[in-house]
Amino acid sequence: MNKYLLSSAFAGLALATPMAASAQAIPGAIVAVVDRDRIATSCTQCAAAAQQIQAQVQQYQAREAQLSAPLQTESQAIQTAINAIPQGGQPDPALRARIQTFQGNQQAAERELSQRQETLRRNQQYLVQQIVQRMDPLVGQVTRERGANLAVDVAGTLAHNPALDVTDAVLALMNQNAAPFSVTAPPPAAPAAGTAPTAPPPATPPRPRPQGR
């Protein structure tokens, strides 16, 4: 999951190697190739942060199961009670109250899980952002040190000579930095005044059985 996330994030990011401005003719390209996805998933601090993100995913899944199990049980019990109503009858006040309580609990669970999903998504994106910010200057550094003037991600190549690959050199520099990445994104900006929050979708109550003749 984390590797897929990083791969998707890096796929749309272009590499830029700083070069001195010049009014002369553009020189021929001397290319360096780097596998940023491999670096982002294997550098020491990257891997440690990915494990923390995975722990957050597992916490979400556990909470989802914790909320879903009693709702599923209650839904089945309510449906059984509805099925037991004589043909042409209606739920009594107690059953109607039970259904309303179920719907309220279902909506509360959906809101909580939606908020947790959004927090997890922001934490994942924040991690990718930090990795890119640390990695790309090192890509530029290694590119210049190797005498190249253009760096491209391996994902953007069809084939290349292994001698052009500077991934290991960049990875070594990444591993020299022992500062951990944060897996807790800053809180989102407050919505503008007058902006109404998005309402969750309506809950789906158990359906009464069809009435036949």
BAVEX-232707 format. One record per residue (C-alpha): residue number from 0; x, y, z. Coordinates in Angstrom, 2 decimals, always signed. Example, Ala and Ser with C-alpha at 12.3 -4.5 7.8 and 13.67 -1.06 7.14 Angstrom:
! residues 2
- 0|+12.30|-4.50|+7.80
- 1|+13.67|-1.06|+7.14
***
This chain:
! residues 213
- 0|+0.00|+0.00|+0.00
- 1|+2.72|+2.45|+0.98
- 2|+4.89|+1.55|-2.00
- 3|+1.94|+2.11|-4.33
- 4|+1.27|+5.46|-2.72
- 5|+4.86|+6.61|-3.15
- 6|+5.01|+5.34|-6.72
- 7|+1.86|+7.25|-7.60
- 8|+3.13|+10.43|-5.99
- 9|+6.51|+10.35|-7.71
- 10|+5.08|+9.48|-11.11
- 11|+3.79|+13.01|-11.65
- 12|+6.77|+14.89|-10.26
- 13|+9.44|+16.16|-12.62
- 14|+13.08|+16.33|-11.65
- 15|+14.88|+19.64|-12.02
- 16|+18.63|+19.94|-11.77
- 17|+19.82|+23.53|-11.11
- 18|+22.01|+24.87|-13.91
- 19|+23.72|+28.18|-14.44
- 20|+21.91|+30.54|-16.76
- 21|+23.62|+31.05|-20.08
- 22|+22.87|+32.85|-23.30
- 23|+25.00|+30.38|-25.22
- 24|+23.70|+27.45|-27.20
- 25|+22.12|+24.69|-25.17
- 26|+24.68|+21.93|-24.57
- 27|+24.04|+18.33|-25.37
- 28|+22.22|+16.36|-22.70
- 29|+24.29|+14.25|-20.33
- 30|+21.75|+12.14|-18.53
- 31|+21.65|+10.59|-15.08
- 32|+18.89|+8.11|-14.21
- 33|+17.48|+7.69|-10.70
- 34|+14.89|+5.36|-9.24
- 35|+13.15|+7.63|-6.75
- 36|+10.54|+5.02|-5.90
- 37|+13.23|+2.59|-4.72
- 38|+14.89|+5.29|-2.67
- 39|+11.60|+6.37|-1.11
- 40|+10.73|+2.83|-0.05
- 41|+14.18|+1.62|+1.04
- 42|+16.02|+4.52|+2.67
- 43|+16.34|+3.97|+6.42
- 44|+14.10|+6.81|+7.56
- 45|+11.68|+6.25|+4.69
- 46|+11.16|+2.62|+5.68
- 47|+10.72|+3.54|+9.34
- 48|+8.08|+6.13|+8.47
- 49|+6.31|+3.68|+6.15
- 50|+6.02|+1.24|+9.05
- 51|+4.40|+3.94|+11.16
- 52|+1.93|+4.71|+8.37
- 53|+1.14|+1.01|+8.12
- 54|+0.45|+0.96|+11.86
- 55|-2.00|+3.83|+11.35
- 56|-3.72|+1.84|+8.61
- 57|-4.05|-1.14|+10.93
- 58|-5.48|+1.07|+13.67
- 59|-8.06|+2.38|+11.22
- 60|-9.00|-1.13|+10.14
- 61|-9.38|-2.25|+13.76
- 62|-11.62|+0.71|+14.55
- 63|-13.68|+0.07|+11.42
- 64|-14.27|-3.52|+12.51
- 65|-15.09|-2.39|+16.05
- 66|-17.77|-0.02|+14.77
- 67|-19.14|-2.26|+12.03
- 68|-19.69|-5.45|+14.03
- 69|-22.39|-4.17|+16.44
- 70|-24.07|-2.21|+13.65
- 71|-24.27|-5.32|+11.52
- 72|-25.70|-7.31|+14.42
- 73|-28.28|-4.63|+15.19
- 74|-29.22|-4.28|+11.53
- 75|-29.94|-7.99|+11.29
- 76|-31.94|-7.94|+14.53
- 77|-34.05|-5.01|+13.33
- 78|-34.67|-6.68|+9.99
- 79|-35.79|-9.82|+11.79
- 80|-38.21|-7.72|+13.87
- 81|-39.55|-6.04|+10.74
- 82|-40.05|-9.38|+9.03
- 83|-42.08|-10.54|+12.03
- 84|-44.63|-7.72|+11.64
- 85|-47.96|-9.13|+10.43
- 86|-48.75|-8.44|+6.82
- 87|-50.01|-4.90|+6.39
- 88|-48.81|-3.90|+9.86
- 89|-46.41|-1.12|+10.84
- 90|-43.50|-1.03|+13.30
- 91|-44.60|-0.23|+16.83
- 92|-43.19|+2.86|+18.64
- 93|-40.44|+0.84|+20.31
- 94|-39.23|-0.60|+17.00
- 95|-39.40|+2.81|+15.30
- 96|-37.28|+4.26|+18.11
- 97|-34.85|+1.38|+17.74
- 98|-34.55|+2.06|+14.02
- 99|-33.91|+5.76|+14.64
- 100|-31.23|+4.94|+17.19
- 101|-29.61|+2.55|+14.73
- 102|-29.59|+5.19|+12.00
- 103|-28.00|+7.73|+14.35
- 104|-25.30|+5.28|+15.37
- 105|-24.66|+4.36|+11.74
- 106|-24.26|+7.99|+10.72
- 107|-21.94|+8.67|+13.66
- 108|-19.77|+5.70|+12.67
- 109|-19.62|+6.88|+9.05
- 110|-18.57|+10.36|+10.15
- 111|-15.84|+9.01|+12.41
- 112|-14.44|+6.66|+9.78
- 113|-14.54|+9.40|+7.15
- 114|-12.54|+11.70|+9.41
- 115|-10.03|+8.95|+10.15
- 116|-9.65|+8.22|+6.44
- 117|-8.98|+11.88|+5.71
- 118|-6.39|+12.08|+8.48
- 119|-4.64|+8.99|+7.16
- 120|-4.65|+10.37|+3.62
- 121|-3.11|+13.67|+4.78
- 122|-0.45|+11.83|+6.79
- 123|+0.52|+9.75|+3.76
- 124|+0.73|+12.80|+1.50
- 125|+2.74|+14.69|+4.11
- 126|+5.26|+11.84|+4.28
- 127|+5.65|+11.81|+0.49
- 128|+6.16|+15.58|+0.50
- 129|+8.94|+15.34|+3.09
- 130|+10.72|+12.54|+1.23
- 131|+10.63|+14.48|-2.03
- 132|+11.93|+17.64|-0.37
- 133|+14.87|+15.73|+1.09
- 134|+15.61|+13.60|-1.93
- 135|+15.46|+15.94|-4.90
- 136|+18.30|+18.27|-3.84
- 137|+20.47|+15.17|-3.40
- 138|+19.53|+14.01|-6.90
- 139|+20.72|+17.38|-8.22
- 140|+23.93|+17.15|-6.18
- 141|+24.81|+13.68|-7.44
- 142|+23.86|+14.61|-11.01
- 143|+26.32|+17.52|-11.01
- 144|+29.04|+15.48|-9.30
- 145|+28.77|+12.84|-12.01
- 146|+29.10|+15.46|-14.74
- 147|+25.52|+15.13|-15.94
- 148|+23.22|+18.04|-16.72
- 149|+19.88|+16.22|-16.76
- 150|+18.29|+13.81|-14.28
- 151|+15.33|+11.64|-15.20
- 152|+13.33|+9.19|-13.15
- 153|+13.65|+5.58|-14.24
- 154|+9.85|+5.45|-14.54
- 155|+10.13|+7.85|-17.48
- 156|+12.58|+5.70|-19.45
- 157|+12.04|+2.74|-21.75
- 158|+15.62|+1.51|-21.48
- 159|+18.94|+2.89|-20.27
- 160|+22.54|+1.91|-19.71
- 161|+23.08|+0.87|-16.07
- 162|+26.12|+3.14|-16.02
- 163|+23.74|+6.12|-16.06
- 164|+22.00|+5.02|-12.85
- 165|+22.85|+7.13|-9.79
- 166|+20.22|+5.63|-7.48
- 167|+22.69|+3.99|-5.10
- 168|+24.64|+7.23|-4.68
- 169|+21.50|+9.20|-3.85
- 170|+20.31|+6.46|-1.50
- 171|+23.61|+6.55|+0.36
- 172|+23.23|+10.31|+0.90
- 173|+19.65|+9.85|+2.07
- 174|+20.81|+7.31|+4.64
- 175|+23.37|+9.77|+6.02
- 176|+20.50|+11.91|+7.28
- 177|+19.21|+10.33|+10.48
- 178|+16.45|+12.89|+11.03
- 179|+13.12|+11.00|+11.11
- 180|+10.20|+11.91|+8.94
- 181|+6.97|+12.97|+10.61
- 182|+3.87|+10.89|+9.93
- 183|+1.52|+13.42|+11.48
- 184|+0.41|+16.07|+9.01
- 185|-0.25|+19.62|+10.20
- 186|-3.94|+20.29|+10.83
- 187|-5.86|+21.40|+7.74
- 188|-6.61|+25.06|+7.24
- 189|-9.89|+26.21|+8.73
- 190|-12.67|+26.61|+6.12
- 191|-13.52|+30.11|+5.02
- 192|-16.25|+31.89|+6.96
- 193|-19.69|+31.03|+5.67
- 194|-18.60|+27.73|+4.11
- 195|-20.94|+24.98|+5.17
- 196|-19.39|+21.57|+5.96
- 197|-20.20|+18.70|+3.64
- 198|-23.00|+16.59|+4.99
- 199|-22.45|+12.82|+5.17
- 200|-24.59|+10.59|+2.96
- 201|-27.82|+9.40|+4.58
- 202|-27.70|+6.13|+6.43
- 203|-29.43|+3.11|+4.96
- 204|-31.97|+1.66|+7.41
- 205|-33.18|-1.93|+7.28
- 206|-35.98|-2.23|+4.76
- 207|-39.44|-3.58|+5.65
- 208|-40.32|-6.72|+3.79
- 209|-42.48|-6.28|+0.65
- 210|-46.22|-6.61|+1.26
- 211|-47.90|-9.14|-0.98
- 212|-51.41|-10.33|-1.41
***
